[in-house]
């Protein structure tokens, strides 16, 4: 199999092997093969390394070739569904053990591609946080009640960015309102945060870019300076 991305070219032969095998599993729509490859990689390496060296290259490869393959969209949907199941299993497993602060994760309005957010959620869980995962195409205006009900430590919004100026402006206005009213850090990731970095910073949101591994570090750093949500709730 020919790997098309520049990122894949920087991987070691071992990780390139994992990447090719994972893409083959996607092409054959084999959940068992995906599970075996992922579990093997996670048994050998920390999950952040697996995300950086395998999951992100898979995501990039799918993005480059989906228009060129007759089942390209189906492969992307299959990968999303598989990741969603992985996240669900980890959320269930972590529920009885994790006592860390809670984060709310959702895609921006109009964003239906969840893969990057799912990978971020898996990384956040690995860091010891609890997760309220709201998924694709989430109205920003409905996040405030979730913030208040869960006493979360922060919110992560993600999206690739849309071409319609009206939608971009509406997202910025809604994010600004959430920043003013939520009383917690509001992080924004994905391509939208790259395109709108200056505007997001001006309204008090924290852009974390479209590199998942680096973004998780920026979220960790941002939360280290945030007030304890339990103490905030008591004062309220």
C-alpha atoms as a printed R data frame, in Angstrom:
    type eleno elety resid chain resno       x      y      z
1   ATOM     1    CA   UNK     A     1   0.000  0.000  0.000
2   ATOM     2    CA   UNK     A     2   1.272  3.463 -0.923
3   ATOM     3    CA   UNK     A     3   1.153  5.965  1.947
4   ATOM     4    CA   UNK     A     4   0.264  9.411  0.671
5   ATOM     5    CA   UNK     A     5   0.873 11.755  3.588
6   ATOM     6    CA   UNK     A     6   4.067 13.569  4.533
7   ATOM     7    CA   UNK     A     7   3.400 12.634  8.165
8   ATOM     8    CA   UNK     A     8   3.491  8.941  7.310
9   ATOM     9    CA   UNK     A     9   6.915  9.414  5.708
10  ATOM    10    CA   UNK     A    10   8.346 10.577  9.052
11  ATOM    11    CA   UNK     A    11   7.252  7.432 10.900
12  ATOM    12    CA   UNK     A    12   9.595  4.608 11.773
13  ATOM    13    CA   UNK     A    13   9.194  1.350  9.809
14  ATOM    14    CA   UNK     A    14   7.415 -0.204 12.806
15  ATOM    15    CA   UNK     A    15   4.781  2.543 12.949
16  ATOM    16    CA   UNK     A    16   4.428  2.540  9.172
17  ATOM    17    CA   UNK     A    17   3.663 -1.166  9.477
18  ATOM    18    CA   UNK     A    18   0.970 -0.470 12.062
19  ATOM    19    CA   UNK     A    19  -0.439  2.265  9.821
20  ATOM    20    CA   UNK     A    20  -0.631  0.033  6.747
21  ATOM    21    CA   UNK     A    21  -2.233 -2.795  8.723
22  ATOM    22    CA   UNK     A    22  -4.776 -0.416 10.259
23  ATOM    23    CA   UNK     A    23  -5.706  0.995  6.856
24  ATOM    24    CA   UNK     A    24  -6.057 -2.555  5.522
25  ATOM    25    CA   UNK     A    25  -8.382 -3.351  8.430
26  ATOM    26    CA   UNK     A    26 -10.449 -0.285  7.574
27  ATOM    27    CA   UNK     A    27 -10.627 -1.260  3.924
28  ATOM    28    CA   UNK     A    28 -11.979 -4.685  4.907
29  ATOM    29    CA   UNK     A    29 -14.248 -3.159  7.594
30  ATOM    30    CA   UNK     A    30 -12.823 -5.569 10.175
31  ATOM    31    CA   UNK     A    31 -13.518 -4.528 13.760
32  ATOM    32    CA   UNK     A    32 -11.575 -7.520 15.061
33  ATOM    33    CA   UNK     A    33  -8.413 -6.556 13.176
34  ATOM    34    CA   UNK     A    34  -8.718 -2.934 14.299
35  ATOM    35    CA   UNK     A    35  -9.152 -4.031 17.907
36  ATOM    36    CA   UNK     A    36  -6.167 -6.367 17.759
37  ATOM    37    CA   UNK     A    37  -3.864 -3.759 16.219
38  ATOM    38    CA   UNK     A    38  -4.933 -0.999 18.607
39  ATOM    39    CA   UNK     A    39  -4.725 -3.218 21.687
40  ATOM    40    CA   UNK     A    40  -1.296 -4.485 20.650
41  ATOM    41    CA   UNK     A    41   0.004 -0.940 20.150
42  ATOM    42    CA   UNK     A    42  -1.475  0.230 23.486
43  ATOM    43    CA   UNK     A    43   0.134 -2.732 25.269
44  ATOM    44    CA   UNK     A    44   3.540 -1.599 24.017
45  ATOM    45    CA   UNK     A    45   3.222  2.199 24.141
46  ATOM    46    CA   UNK     A    46   1.348  4.898 26.114
47  ATOM    47    CA   UNK     A    47  -1.917  5.963 24.524
48  ATOM    48    CA   UNK     A    48  -0.610  9.453 23.691
49  ATOM    49    CA   UNK     A    49   2.178  7.858 21.643
50  ATOM    50    CA   UNK     A    50  -0.324  5.552 19.919
51  ATOM    51    CA   UNK     A    51  -2.499  8.561 19.124
52  ATOM    52    CA   UNK     A    52   0.435 10.575 17.774
53  ATOM    53    CA   UNK     A    53   2.126  7.782 15.810
54  ATOM    54    CA   UNK     A    54  -0.876  5.778 14.623
55  ATOM    55    CA   UNK     A    55  -4.315  7.315 15.082
56  ATOM    56    CA   UNK     A    56  -3.449 10.781 13.761
57  ATOM    57    CA   UNK     A    57  -1.629  9.374 10.685
58  ATOM    58    CA   UNK     A    58  -4.664  7.154 10.026
59  ATOM    59    CA   UNK     A    59  -6.906 10.210 10.243
60  ATOM    60    CA   UNK     A    60  -4.655 12.186  7.887
61  ATOM    61    CA   UNK     A    61  -4.498  9.297  5.423
62  ATOM    62    CA   UNK     A    62  -8.289  8.967  5.392
63  ATOM    63    CA   UNK     A    63  -8.637 12.692  4.768
64  ATOM    64    CA   UNK     A    64  -6.265 12.572  1.803
65  ATOM    65    CA   UNK     A    65  -7.829  9.636  0.042
66  ATOM    66    CA   UNK     A    66 -11.561  9.623  0.832
67  ATOM    67    CA   UNK     A    67 -12.473 11.242 -2.502
68  ATOM    68    CA   UNK     A    68 -10.275  8.815 -4.433
69  ATOM    69    CA   UNK     A    69 -11.819  5.621 -3.082
70  ATOM    70    CA   UNK     A    70 -15.263  4.267 -3.902
71  ATOM    71    CA   UNK     A    71 -15.839  3.481 -0.210
72  ATOM    72    CA   UNK     A    72 -13.773  6.344  1.218
73  ATOM    73    CA   UNK     A    73 -16.646  7.976  3.098
74  ATOM    74    CA   UNK     A    74 -17.808  4.601  4.398
75  ATOM    75    CA   UNK     A    75 -14.287  3.895  5.714
76  ATOM    76    CA   UNK     A    76 -14.230  7.220  7.546
77  ATOM    77    CA   UNK     A    77 -17.667  6.548  9.075
78  ATOM    78    CA   UNK     A    78 -16.567  3.046 10.073
79  ATOM    79    CA   UNK     A    79 -13.473  4.448 11.790
80  ATOM    80    CA   UNK     A    80 -15.584  7.052 13.606
81  ATOM    81    CA   UNK     A    81 -18.017  4.391 14.831
82  ATOM    82    CA   UNK     A    82 -15.143  2.183 16.004
83  ATOM    83    CA   UNK     A    83 -13.531  5.078 17.896
84  ATOM    84    CA   UNK     A    84 -16.896  5.967 19.449
85  ATOM    85    CA   UNK     A    85 -17.191  2.408 20.749
86  ATOM    86    CA   UNK     A    86 -13.641  2.598 22.124
87  ATOM    87    CA   UNK     A    87 -14.476  5.849 23.891
88  ATOM    88    CA   UNK     A    88 -17.682  4.384 25.298
89  ATOM    89    CA   UNK     A    89 -15.803  1.399 26.690
90  ATOM    90    CA   UNK     A    90 -13.158  3.620 28.267
91  ATOM    91    CA   UNK     A    91 -15.802  5.939 29.738
92  ATOM    92    CA   UNK     A    92 -17.538  2.939 31.271
93  ATOM    93    CA   UNK     A    93 -14.277  1.559 32.636
94  ATOM    94    CA   UNK     A    94 -13.104  4.922 33.985
95  ATOM    95    CA   UNK     A    95 -16.404  5.729 35.692
96  ATOM    96    CA   UNK     A    96 -15.577  3.658 38.742
97  ATOM    97    CA   UNK     A    97 -11.933  4.684 39.022
98  ATOM    98    CA   UNK     A    98 -11.367  8.234 37.796
99  ATOM    99    CA   UNK     A    99 -11.877 11.039 40.286
100 ATOM   100    CA   UNK     A   100 -10.295 13.789 38.234
101 ATOM   101    CA   UNK     A   101 -11.883 17.018 37.086
102 ATOM   102    CA   UNK     A   102 -14.561 16.849 34.426
103 ATOM   103    CA   UNK     A   103 -14.377 18.250 30.885
104 ATOM   104    CA   UNK     A   104 -17.177 18.845 28.390
105 ATOM   105    CA   UNK     A   105 -16.297 17.965 24.787
106 ATOM   106    CA   UNK     A   106 -18.373 18.817 21.737
107 ATOM   107    CA   UNK     A   107 -18.063 19.628 18.063
108 ATOM   108    CA   UNK     A   108 -18.945 23.086 16.817
109 ATOM   109    CA   UNK     A   109 -22.358 23.632 15.212
110 ATOM   110    CA   UNK     A   110 -22.427 22.193 11.709
111 ATOM   111    CA   UNK     A   111 -19.410 19.935 12.352
112 ATOM   112    CA   UNK     A   112 -20.293 16.273 11.757
113 ATOM   113    CA   UNK     A   113 -16.774 14.816 11.718
114 ATOM   114    CA   UNK     A   114 -16.027 13.521 15.209
115 ATOM   115    CA   UNK     A   115 -12.785 11.608 14.768
116 ATOM   116    CA   UNK     A   116 -10.450 14.325 16.078
117 ATOM   117    CA   UNK     A   117 -12.724 15.023 19.049
118 ATOM   118    CA   UNK     A   118 -12.963 11.301 19.826
119 ATOM   119    CA   UNK     A   119  -9.164 11.027 19.822
120 ATOM   120    CA   UNK     A   120  -8.966 14.071 22.098
121 ATOM   121    CA   UNK     A   121 -11.508 12.478 24.441
122 ATOM   122    CA   UNK     A   122  -9.439  9.295 24.678
123 ATOM   123    CA   UNK     A   123  -6.359 11.387 25.441
124 ATOM   124    CA   UNK     A   124  -8.185 13.421 28.091
125 ATOM   125    CA   UNK     A   125  -9.332 10.217 29.791
126 ATOM   126    CA   UNK     A   126  -5.752  8.954 29.800
127 ATOM   127    CA   UNK     A   127  -4.718 12.165 31.603
128 ATOM   128    CA   UNK     A   128  -7.135 11.297 34.410
129 ATOM   129    CA   UNK     A   129 -10.017 13.623 33.597
130 ATOM   130    CA   UNK     A   130 -13.650 12.627 33.430
131 ATOM   131    CA   UNK     A   131 -15.473 13.374 30.190
132 ATOM   132    CA   UNK     A   132 -18.929 14.551 29.221
133 ATOM   133    CA   UNK     A   133 -18.901 13.753 25.502
134 ATOM   134    CA   UNK     A   134 -21.606 15.508 23.471
135 ATOM   135    CA   UNK     A   135 -20.419 14.667 19.956
136 ATOM   136    CA   UNK     A   136 -21.175 16.232 16.594
137 ATOM   137    CA   UNK     A   137 -23.058 19.393 15.607
138 ATOM   138    CA   UNK     A   138 -23.714 20.706 19.120
139 ATOM   139    CA   UNK     A   139 -25.435 24.090 19.584
140 ATOM   140    CA   UNK     A   140 -23.097 26.198 21.697
141 ATOM   141    CA   UNK     A   141 -26.013 27.904 23.410
142 ATOM   142    CA   UNK     A   142 -27.034 24.612 25.040
143 ATOM   143    CA   UNK     A   143 -23.658 24.072 26.690
144 ATOM   144    CA   UNK     A   144 -24.168 26.519 29.551
145 ATOM   145    CA   UNK     A   145 -26.750 24.347 31.389
146 ATOM   146    CA   UNK     A   146 -24.368 21.394 30.986
147 ATOM   147    CA   UNK     A   147 -21.541 23.455 32.512
148 ATOM   148    CA   UNK     A   148 -23.684 24.384 35.489
149 ATOM   149    CA   UNK     A   149 -25.099 20.917 36.025
150 ATOM   150    CA   UNK     A   150 -21.776 19.072 35.858
151 ATOM   151    CA   UNK     A   151 -19.525 21.658 37.609
152 ATOM   152    CA   UNK     A   152 -17.004 20.921 34.877
153 ATOM   153    CA   UNK     A   153 -13.486 22.327 34.881
154 ATOM   154    CA   UNK     A   154 -13.564 23.349 31.245
155 ATOM   155    CA   UNK     A   155 -15.082 22.999 27.780
156 ATOM   156    CA   UNK     A   156 -13.414 21.819 24.583
157 ATOM   157    CA   UNK     A   157 -15.046 22.738 21.274
158 ATOM   158    CA   UNK     A   158 -13.662 21.411 18.004
159 ATOM   159    CA   UNK     A   159 -14.287 21.810 14.312
160 ATOM   160    CA   UNK     A   160 -12.610 22.204 10.972
161 ATOM   161    CA   UNK     A   161 -14.090 25.598 10.257
162 ATOM   162    CA   UNK     A   162 -16.776 26.507  7.776
163 ATOM   163    CA   UNK     A   163 -16.594 28.626  4.647
164 ATOM   164    CA   UNK     A   164 -19.765 30.605  5.325
165 ATOM   165    CA   UNK     A   165 -18.848 33.949  6.929
166 ATOM   166    CA   UNK     A   166 -22.237 34.097  8.678
167 ATOM   167    CA   UNK     A   167 -21.646 30.732 10.369
168 ATOM   168    CA   UNK     A   168 -18.129 31.692 11.433
169 ATOM   169    CA   UNK     A   169 -19.390 34.961 12.928
170 ATOM   170    CA   UNK     A   170 -22.255 33.164 14.678
171 ATOM   171    CA   UNK     A   171 -19.830 30.640 16.195
172 ATOM   172    CA   UNK     A   172 -17.564 33.412 17.476
173 ATOM   173    CA   UNK     A   173 -20.509 35.262 19.035
174 ATOM   174    CA   UNK     A   174 -21.765 32.096 20.751
175 ATOM   175    CA   UNK     A   175 -18.280 31.187 21.985
176 ATOM   176    CA   UNK     A   176 -17.835 34.715 23.371
177 ATOM   177    CA   UNK     A   177 -21.116 34.388 25.251
178 ATOM   178    CA   UNK     A   178 -20.095 31.004 26.646
179 ATOM   179    CA   UNK     A   179 -16.748 32.424 27.801
180 ATOM   180    CA   UNK     A   180 -18.552 35.261 29.628
181 ATOM   181    CA   UNK     A   181 -21.134 33.079 31.333
182 ATOM   182    CA   UNK     A   182 -19.595 29.647 31.919
183 ATOM   183    CA   UNK     A   183 -17.018 30.671 34.519
184 ATOM   184    CA   UNK     A   184 -14.492 28.130 33.240
185 ATOM   185    CA   UNK     A   185 -11.875 27.879 30.481
186 ATOM   186    CA   UNK     A   186 -13.262 27.421 26.977
187 ATOM   187    CA   UNK     A   187 -10.790 25.683 24.680
188 ATOM   188    CA   UNK     A   188 -11.245 25.549 20.903
189 ATOM   189    CA   UNK     A   189  -9.422 23.039 18.739
190 ATOM   190    CA   UNK     A   190  -9.304 21.935 15.133
191 ATOM   191    CA   UNK     A   191  -8.861 23.954 11.978
192 ATOM   192    CA   UNK     A   192 -11.343 26.567 13.216
193 ATOM   193    CA   UNK     A   193  -8.971 27.452 16.062
194 ATOM   194    CA   UNK     A   194  -6.095 27.879 13.601
195 ATOM   195    CA   UNK     A   195  -8.067 30.092 11.228
196 ATOM   196    CA   UNK     A   196  -9.637 32.144 14.017
197 ATOM   197    CA   UNK     A   197  -6.788 32.158 16.549
198 ATOM   198    CA   UNK     A   198  -6.635 35.931 16.969
199 ATOM   199    CA   UNK     A   199 -10.408 36.337 17.143
200 ATOM   200    CA   UNK     A   200 -10.724 33.547 19.719
201 ATOM   201    CA   UNK     A   201  -8.018 35.046 21.900
202 ATOM   202    CA   UNK     A   202  -9.739 38.437 21.714
203 ATOM   203    CA   UNK     A   203 -12.979 37.000 23.121
204 ATOM   204    CA   UNK     A   204 -11.207 35.117 25.899
205 ATOM   205    CA   UNK     A   205 -11.291 31.595 24.471
206 ATOM   206    CA   UNK     A   206  -8.129 29.490 24.377
207 ATOM   207    CA   UNK     A   207  -7.241 28.151 20.889
208 ATOM   208    CA   UNK     A   208  -5.327 24.870 21.059
209 ATOM   209    CA   UNK     A   209  -4.744 24.219 17.351
210 ATOM   210    CA   UNK     A   210  -5.245 21.140 15.223
211 ATOM   211    CA   UNK     A   211  -2.402 19.010 16.606
212 ATOM   212    CA   UNK     A   212  -4.134 16.719 19.089
213 ATOM   213    CA   UNK     A   213  -1.072 15.842 21.158
214 ATOM   214    CA   UNK     A   214   0.034 19.477 21.509
215 ATOM   215    CA   UNK     A   215  -3.557 20.550 22.092
216 ATOM   216    CA   UNK     A   216  -3.901 18.190 25.051
217 ATOM   217    CA   UNK     A   217  -0.789 19.722 26.608
218 ATOM   218    CA   UNK     A   218  -2.205 23.220 26.142
219 ATOM   219    CA   UNK     A   219  -5.471 22.146 27.762
220 ATOM   220    CA   UNK     A   220  -3.580 20.674 30.707
221 ATOM   221    CA   UNK     A   221  -1.617 23.895 31.090
222 ATOM   222    CA   UNK     A   222  -4.755 26.024 30.838
223 ATOM   223    CA   UNK     A   223  -6.594 23.981 33.446
224 ATOM   224    CA   UNK     A   224  -3.673 24.176 35.858
225 ATOM   225    CA   UNK     A   225  -4.472 27.882 36.311
226 ATOM   226    CA   UNK     A   226  -8.254 27.470 36.470
227 ATOM   227    CA   UNK     A   227 -10.181 27.583 39.770
228 ATOM   228    CA   UNK     A   228 -11.351 24.344 41.331
229 ATOM   229    CA   UNK     A   229 -14.904 23.710 40.034
230 ATOM   230    CA   UNK     A   230 -16.042 22.331 43.391
231 ATOM   231    CA   UNK     A   231 -14.973 25.485 45.199
232 ATOM   232    CA   UNK     A   232 -16.567 27.564 42.448
233 ATOM   233    CA   UNK     A   233 -19.855 25.703 42.925
234 ATOM   234    CA   UNK     A   234 -19.793 26.240 46.692
235 ATOM   235    CA   UNK     A   235 -19.275 29.968 46.270
236 ATOM   236    CA   UNK     A   236 -22.190 30.084 43.842
